[in-house]
Protein backbone atom coordinates (compact mmCIF):
# COMPACT_ATOMS: atom_id res chain seq x y z
CA UNK A 1 0.00 0.00 0.00
CA UNK A 2 1.23 3.49 -0.82
CA UNK A 3 2.00 5.83 2.03
CA UNK A 4 0.72 9.38 1.77
CA UNK A 5 3.54 11.81 1.19
CA UNK A 6 3.67 14.29 4.03
CA UNK A 7 4.83 17.85 3.38
CA UNK A 8 8.20 18.91 4.82
CA UNK A 9 8.33 19.31 8.61
CA UNK A 10 5.09 17.39 9.09
CA UNK A 11 6.64 15.42 11.99
CA UNK A 12 7.84 18.55 13.77
CA UNK A 13 4.40 20.14 13.49
CA UNK A 14 2.73 16.99 14.80
CA UNK A 15 5.14 17.04 17.76
CA UNK A 16 4.03 20.60 18.58
CA UNK A 17 0.38 19.51 18.39
CA UNK A 18 1.08 16.56 20.67
CA UNK A 19 2.72 18.89 23.19
CA UNK A 20 -0.23 21.31 22.97
CA UNK A 21 -2.74 18.51 23.49
CA UNK A 22 -1.13 17.77 26.88
CA UNK A 23 -0.96 21.40 27.95
CA UNK A 24 -2.05 24.21 25.64
CA UNK A 25 -0.08 27.45 26.15
CA UNK A 26 -1.96 30.40 27.64
CA UNK A 27 -2.97 33.10 25.17
CA UNK A 28 -1.20 36.47 25.15
CA UNK A 29 2.36 35.15 25.42
CA UNK A 30 5.37 35.96 23.22
CA UNK A 31 5.80 33.53 20.33
CA UNK A 32 9.19 32.73 18.83
CA UNK A 33 8.72 31.21 15.40
CA UNK A 34 10.93 30.43 12.42
CA UNK A 35 13.98 28.32 11.69
CA UNK A 36 16.78 26.57 13.55
CA UNK A 37 18.28 29.59 15.32
CA UNK A 38 15.10 29.45 17.43
CA UNK A 39 14.78 25.64 17.43
CA UNK A 40 18.26 25.27 18.88
CA UNK A 41 17.68 28.00 21.45
CA UNK A 42 16.20 25.40 23.76
CA UNK A 43 16.83 27.47 26.89
CA UNK A 44 15.51 30.74 25.43
CA UNK A 45 13.09 31.10 28.36
CA UNK A 46 16.02 31.39 30.79
CA UNK A 47 17.35 34.37 28.82
CA UNK A 48 14.05 36.24 29.31
CA UNK A 49 12.79 35.09 32.73
CA UNK A 50 10.12 37.82 33.04
CA UNK A 51 8.50 37.09 29.66
CA UNK A 52 6.55 33.85 29.12
CA UNK A 53 7.69 32.45 25.77
CA UNK A 54 6.36 29.84 23.37
CA UNK A 55 9.11 28.55 21.07
CA UNK A 56 7.81 27.08 17.82
CA UNK A 57 10.92 27.28 15.67
CA UNK A 58 11.36 24.28 13.39
CA UNK A 59 14.87 23.75 12.07
CA UNK A 60 15.58 24.05 8.38
CA UNK A 61 12.36 25.91 7.66
CA UNK A 62 12.06 28.68 5.12
CA UNK A 63 9.33 31.28 4.62
CA UNK A 64 7.16 29.02 2.40
CA UNK A 65 7.16 26.47 5.24
CA UNK A 66 6.08 29.17 7.69
CA UNK A 67 3.31 30.17 5.28
CA UNK A 68 2.21 26.53 4.96
CA UNK A 69 2.00 26.06 8.73
CA UNK A 70 0.90 29.51 9.89
CA UNK A 71 -2.44 28.09 11.05
CA UNK A 72 -0.61 25.44 13.08
CA UNK A 73 2.32 27.26 14.68
CA UNK A 74 1.18 30.88 14.90
CA UNK A 75 -2.55 31.62 14.84
CA UNK A 76 -3.82 29.17 17.51
CA UNK A 77 -1.65 30.70 20.25
CA UNK A 78 -3.11 34.23 19.89
CA UNK A 79 0.17 35.71 21.15
CA UNK A 80 0.54 39.36 22.10
CA UNK A 81 3.83 39.51 20.19
CA UNK A 82 5.38 37.35 17.49
CA UNK A 83 9.13 37.30 16.94
CA UNK A 84 10.01 35.82 13.53
CA UNK A 85 13.43 34.52 12.52
CA UNK A 86 13.17 33.18 8.99
CA UNK A 87 14.54 33.83 5.51
CA UNK A 88 18.11 32.64 5.96
CA UNK A 89 17.31 29.16 4.63
CA UNK A 90 15.47 30.70 1.67
CA UNK A 91 18.64 32.50 0.61
CA UNK A 92 20.95 29.55 1.27
CA UNK A 93 18.70 27.15 -0.69
CA UNK A 94 19.65 28.52 -4.09
CA UNK A 95 21.69 31.22 -5.81
CA UNK A 96 18.51 32.13 -7.67
CA UNK A 97 16.72 33.31 -4.50
CA UNK A 98 17.13 37.07 -4.49
CA UNK A 99 16.29 39.55 -1.75
CA UNK A 100 13.12 40.71 -3.54
CA UNK A 101 11.72 37.16 -3.41
CA UNK A 102 12.49 36.90 0.31
CA UNK A 103 10.58 40.15 0.83
CA UNK A 104 7.57 38.91 -1.18
CA UNK A 105 7.45 35.69 0.84
CA UNK A 106 7.73 37.64 4.09
CA UNK A 107 4.90 39.98 3.01
CA UNK A 108 2.71 36.96 2.30
CA UNK A 109 3.40 35.54 5.75
CA UNK A 110 2.88 38.93 7.37
CA UNK A 111 -0.46 39.38 5.60
CA UNK A 112 -1.74 35.99 6.75
CA UNK A 113 -0.79 36.68 10.37
CA UNK A 114 -2.19 40.21 10.36
CA UNK A 115 -5.49 39.08 8.85
CA UNK A 116 -6.06 36.59 11.69
CA UNK A 117 -4.37 38.47 14.54
CA UNK A 118 -4.86 42.19 13.76
CA UNK A 119 -3.78 43.39 17.21
CA UNK A 120 -0.68 41.21 17.62
CA UNK A 121 2.70 42.93 17.35
CA UNK A 122 4.88 41.32 14.65
CA UNK A 123 8.64 41.69 14.98
CA UNK A 124 11.39 40.38 12.71
CA UNK A 125 14.91 39.42 13.78
CA UNK A 126 17.35 40.38 11.04
CA UNK A 127 18.91 37.50 9.12
CA UNK A 128 22.23 36.74 10.76
CA UNK A 129 25.64 36.46 9.11
CA UNK A 130 27.40 33.11 9.51
CA UNK A 131 30.85 31.83 8.48
CA UNK A 132 29.45 28.90 6.49
CA UNK A 133 27.10 31.15 4.49
CA UNK A 134 29.31 34.20 4.12
CA UNK A 135 29.02 34.11 0.32
CA UNK A 136 25.33 35.01 0.72
CA UNK A 137 26.12 38.11 2.78
CA UNK A 138 25.20 40.66 0.03
CA UNK A 139 21.76 39.04 -0.46
CA UNK A 140 21.24 38.82 3.32
CA UNK A 141 22.01 42.52 3.75
CA UNK A 142 19.63 43.45 0.95
CA UNK A 143 16.82 41.22 2.26
CA UNK A 144 17.23 42.69 5.75
CA UNK A 145 17.03 46.23 4.37
CA UNK A 146 13.89 45.45 2.33
CA UNK A 147 12.08 43.80 5.24
CA UNK A 148 13.07 46.61 7.61
CA UNK A 149 11.70 49.22 5.16
CA UNK A 150 8.46 47.23 4.72
CA UNK A 151 7.90 46.91 8.47
CA UNK A 152 8.50 50.62 9.00
CA UNK A 153 5.31 51.32 7.03
CA UNK A 154 3.18 48.88 9.04
CA UNK A 155 1.58 49.37 12.44
CA UNK A 156 2.51 47.30 15.52
CA UNK A 157 5.74 45.96 14.06
CA UNK A 158 9.43 46.12 14.75
CA UNK A 159 12.80 45.10 13.40
CA UNK A 160 15.55 43.68 15.63
CA UNK A 161 19.00 44.17 14.13
CA UNK A 162 21.30 41.46 15.46
CA UNK A 163 23.31 41.32 12.22
CA UNK A 164 25.62 44.26 12.87
CA UNK A 165 26.53 43.08 16.38
CA UNK A 166 27.68 39.70 15.03
CA UNK A 167 30.36 41.29 12.85
CA UNK A 168 33.93 42.13 13.81
CA UNK A 169 35.35 45.65 13.48
CA UNK A 170 36.74 44.72 10.05
CA UNK A 171 33.26 43.87 8.78
CA UNK A 172 33.62 40.09 8.69
CA UNK A 173 31.55 37.70 10.78
CA UNK A 174 32.73 36.87 14.30
CA UNK A 175 33.47 33.13 14.19
CA UNK A 176 33.66 32.89 17.99
CA UNK A 177 29.84 33.18 18.18
CA UNK A 178 29.27 29.84 16.45
CA UNK A 179 29.42 26.13 17.16
CA UNK A 180 31.62 23.86 15.03
CA UNK A 181 29.22 23.78 12.05
CA UNK A 182 29.91 27.53 11.56
CA UNK A 183 26.18 28.05 11.08
CA UNK A 184 24.44 27.72 14.44
CA UNK A 185 25.25 29.83 17.47
CA UNK A 186 26.80 29.10 20.83
CA UNK A 187 25.70 30.87 24.06
CA UNK A 188 27.93 33.84 23.20
CA UNK A 189 25.96 34.33 19.98
CA UNK A 190 22.62 34.01 21.76
CA UNK A 191 23.77 36.57 24.36
CA UNK A 192 23.88 39.13 21.52
CA UNK A 193 20.33 38.21 20.53
CA UNK A 194 19.21 38.52 24.14
CA UNK A 195 20.72 42.00 24.41
CA UNK A 196 18.88 43.19 21.28
CA UNK A 197 15.57 41.41 21.97
CA UNK A 198 15.09 42.04 25.69
CA UNK A 199 14.31 45.79 25.41
CA UNK A 200 11.56 45.25 22.81
CA UNK A 201 9.69 42.28 24.28
CA UNK A 202 6.15 43.24 25.27
N, C-alpha and C positions, 0 to 999 in steps of 0.2 A: 504494500500500500504506500502511496506517495505521502510524504509529510508536507504539510503546508510550509511554505517559505516565510519565515518571520522577517520583518524589516530589521535593519541594524538596531542594536541596543535594546531589542525586545526584552531580553533577559534582565537587563539592568532596570528597565522600567517596571517589570513584574516584581522585582525585588523591592522597589520602592512601595509598590501597591501592597505587597505582603506586610511590609513594615507598618504602613498606614492602617492596615486592617486590624493590627494588634493595638495600636495607639495612634489615633489621628492627631496631627499637630494642631494646636490652638490657632485660631485665625488671628490676623494682625501681627504676625511675627515678621522677621526679616528673612527673605528667601535668597540663598545663594544658588545660582543656577548657571549651567554652562559646561565647560569641558574639564580636562583632567587637572588643571591647576586648582580647581575647587574640589574635585573628587579626592585628590591626594592630600588635601588640607583636612585630614580627618579630625584634627584637634582644633579646628577653627573656633569652636565655641569658647575654648580656653583663652583665646586671644581677645575676645570681646565678652567678658563675663557678664556685663550689665545688659547685653542685648540678646534676647532669645533668637537663635538662628535655626533655620531649616536648611540643610545642605543637600541639594539635589543635582549636584554636578555629575555628569556621566562621561567618563574618560574617552577621549577620541572623538567626541561629538563636534559637529560643525553646525552652522546656523540652520541649514535645511533639517537637521535632526531635531534641533530645538523647535523649529516650526512644526514638524511632524508631531512632536510630543507636548506641545504647549498646553493642551487640555489635560495632560496627565501630570506634568511636573511643575506647572505654574498656577493655572487658574484655580484648581480645587483648594489651594491653601489660603486664598484671599489674603495675601500678605500686605502689610502696610508699606513695605519697600522691597523692591526686587533689585538685586545686584547681579548683573550679567557679565560673565567672562566667556566670550565665544568669538570665533572669527579667525583665530590663529590656525586652527586645523583646516579651515577653508583655504587659506593662503598657501599652506604647506602641501596641500593635496595635489596642486598642479601649477605649473608656470603660467597656465592660461587664466588663472583666477586673479583678476585685477581688483584694485581697491574699489572701483565703482560697483562691481558685482557684490562685494562684501557689504557695501552700504545698502544696496537694494535688498539684499537678504535681511539685513538688520532692520530696515524699515518695515519689511513684511512682518517680521516677528514683533516689532514694536506695535504695529497696528493691531495685530491679533490680541496682544496683551491689553492694550489701551481700550479696545472695544469691549472686553469682558470686565476689566478692572479699571474703570475710568479715574478712580481716586488714588490708585496706588502709585507711589513714586517709583520711577524706573531709572536706575543708574547703571552706567556701563564702566567697567574697568578696562582701561586701555590695553591693547594687545601688547604683551611683553616682548622684549628682545630675548633671544637665547642663543648660546654659542652654536648649537647644532642647526639652527635655522637662520644664521646671520645673513645668508645670501638673500633672504626675503625681506631684510630690513627696510629697503625703500618702499616696498608695497605695504608693509606694516605701518610705517610712518604716515603714508598717504591715507590708508584706511582709517587710522586713528583720527586724523585731521578731519576727514569727511564725516565720521560718526559724531565727533565733538561738535562740528558746525551744525549738523542736523539736530542734535539734542538741544542746542542753544535756543532753537526756535520753538521748542515744545515746552509745555507746562509740566511741572512736577517731574523734572528729570535732572540728571547730573552726570558728570564725566569725571572719573577718578584716574588721574594720570600717574601710573606707577612706572611707566616706561622710562622716563628721564632719570629717575632715581636708581635704576638698575644699570646705568651706564657709568663707565669710569670717566675721569676728567678728560681723557683723550678721545672720548666719543665712542669707544668700543664697549661691548657688553662685559659686565663684571662676572667672570667665570666662577668666583668664589661663592656666588649665590645659588649655585646649582649642584644637584647630585651628579653621580658619575655619568648619567646618560646625556648630560649637557642640555637637557630640555626641561626637566622638572626641577622645582626649587627645593632647597633645604631650609631649615628654620630661619637662617639669615635672610633668605629671599622673602619668606613670608612675613618677617618682621617689618620689611619695607611696605608690604601691602597693608599690614596692620596700621602702620603709622599714617598712611594715606586714607585708609577707609574709616578708621575710628571716628574722626571728627564729623563725618557726614552721615553716619548711621542714625536712623530716626529713633 
